[in-house]
Amino acid sequence: MMDLERYFENTKGTGVLATADKDGKVNTAIYSRPHFLEDGSIAFIMLDRLTHHNLQSNPYASYLFKENEEGYKGKRLYLKKIREEHDTELLKSLRRRKYSKEETKFLVFFNLENELPLIGDKK
């Protein structure tokens, strides 16, 4: 997990988080790099929008990260939600940017179920 954390600390790129509701209707959204926590979980900060709503009925998500390089380099992370918090001190300490207006923010924690390269199927 430490290699993955270091990768995201040192690599610029664009991330997309995909979720689906209980009926399988898919949503994708641009998301910043994940936060890696000491307990081994991965977390994302979310507003109360469709991605967060989907995770209430379907705990699975996929995070695709494309590096800002020529070609197709990056990672695919397959995730399962384990818990969430809202507007906690931990969430506030992890924020990388300020939000334009005060909305409820959630810190959603995931277990990493699988990691694959952006292209190919090595695992």
C-alpha positions as CSV (number, residue, x, y, z in Angstrom):
1,M,0.0,0.0,0.0
2,M,3.0,2.3,0.7
3,D,4.0,2.1,-3.0
4,L,0.5,3.1,-4.1
5,E,0.5,6.0,-1.6
6,R,3.9,7.2,-2.9
7,Y,2.7,6.8,-6.5
8,F,-0.2,9.1,-6.0
9,E,1.9,11.7,-4.0
10,N,4.3,11.9,-6.9
11,T,2.2,11.5,-10.0
12,K,0.1,14.1,-11.7
13,G,-3.0,13.1,-13.5
14,T,-6.8,12.9,-13.7
15,G,-9.0,10.6,-11.7
16,V,-12.5,9.3,-12.3
17,L,-14.6,7.6,-9.7
18,A,-17.3,5.3,-11.0
19,T,-20.2,4.1,-8.9
20,A,-23.6,2.4,-9.6
21,D,-26.9,2.5,-7.8
22,K,-28.8,-0.6,-6.5
23,D,-30.2,-1.1,-10.0
24,G,-26.8,-0.9,-11.7
25,K,-27.2,2.6,-13.2
26,V,-23.7,3.9,-13.5
27,N,-22.3,7.3,-12.7
28,T,-18.8,8.7,-13.2
29,A,-17.3,11.8,-11.8
30,I,-13.9,13.5,-11.7
31,Y,-12.2,13.0,-8.3
32,S,-8.9,14.1,-6.9
33,R,-6.3,11.6,-5.7
34,P,-7.3,9.3,-2.9
35,H,-6.2,9.7,0.7
36,F,-4.2,6.7,2.2
37,L,-4.8,6.2,5.9
38,E,-2.7,4.4,8.6
39,D,-5.3,1.6,9.0
40,G,-4.8,0.6,5.3
41,S,-8.0,2.1,4.1
42,I,-8.4,4.6,1.2
43,A,-10.7,7.6,1.5
44,F,-12.3,10.2,-0.7
45,I,-14.0,13.4,0.3
46,M,-17.4,13.7,-1.3
47,L,-20.3,16.2,-1.4
48,D,-23.8,14.9,-1.1
49,R,-24.3,14.2,-4.8
50,L,-24.9,11.2,-7.0
51,T,-21.6,9.4,-6.3
52,H,-22.3,9.5,-2.6
53,H,-25.9,8.6,-3.1
54,N,-25.0,5.5,-5.1
55,L,-22.6,4.3,-2.3
56,Q,-25.6,4.2,0.1
57,S,-27.1,1.2,-1.7
58,N,-24.1,-0.3,-3.6
59,P,-20.7,-0.3,-1.8
60,Y,-18.5,-1.0,-4.9
61,A,-16.6,1.7,-6.8
62,S,-13.8,1.9,-9.3
63,Y,-11.2,4.7,-9.5
64,L,-9.4,5.2,-12.8
65,F,-6.3,7.4,-12.8
66,K,-4.7,8.6,-16.0
67,E,-1.2,10.1,-15.7
68,N,-0.5,13.4,-17.4
69,E,2.0,11.8,-19.7
70,E,1.9,10.8,-23.4
71,G,0.3,7.5,-23.9
72,Y,-1.9,5.5,-21.5
73,K,-0.2,5.1,-18.1
74,G,-2.1,5.0,-14.9
75,K,-4.0,2.8,-12.4
76,R,-7.4,1.2,-11.8
77,L,-8.4,0.7,-8.2
78,Y,-11.3,-1.6,-7.4
79,L,-12.8,-0.5,-4.1
80,K,-15.5,-1.5,-1.5
81,K,-16.9,1.0,0.9
82,I,-16.5,0.2,4.6
83,R,-17.7,3.3,6.4
84,E,-18.2,7.0,6.2
85,E,-18.1,10.1,8.4
86,H,-19.4,13.6,7.8
87,D,-17.8,17.0,8.6
88,T,-15.3,15.4,11.0
89,E,-11.9,16.9,12.1
90,L,-10.2,14.1,10.1
91,L,-12.0,15.2,7.0
92,K,-11.0,18.8,7.5
93,S,-7.4,17.8,8.0
94,L,-7.3,15.9,4.7
95,R,-8.9,18.6,2.5
96,R,-6.6,19.7,-0.3
97,R,-8.8,22.6,-1.4
98,K,-11.4,25.0,-0.1
99,Y,-15.0,24.5,-1.0
100,S,-16.9,27.5,-2.5
101,K,-19.9,27.1,-0.2
102,E,-20.7,25.3,2.9
103,E,-22.1,22.0,2.0
104,T,-22.1,18.7,4.0
105,K,-19.0,16.8,3.1
106,F,-18.4,13.1,3.7
107,L,-15.2,11.2,4.2
108,V,-15.9,7.8,2.6
109,F,-13.5,4.9,3.5
110,F,-12.8,2.0,1.2
111,N,-10.9,-1.3,1.2
112,L,-8.8,-1.8,-1.9
113,E,-10.0,-5.0,-3.5
114,N,-7.8,-5.0,-6.6
115,E,-5.3,-2.8,-8.4
116,L,-4.6,-3.0,-12.1
117,P,-2.6,-0.9,-14.6
118,L,-4.6,1.5,-16.7
119,I,-4.0,-0.7,-19.8
120,G,-3.7,-4.5,-19.5
121,D,-4.6,-7.1,-17.0
122,K,-1.6,-8.1,-15.0
123,K,-3.5,-9.4,-11.9
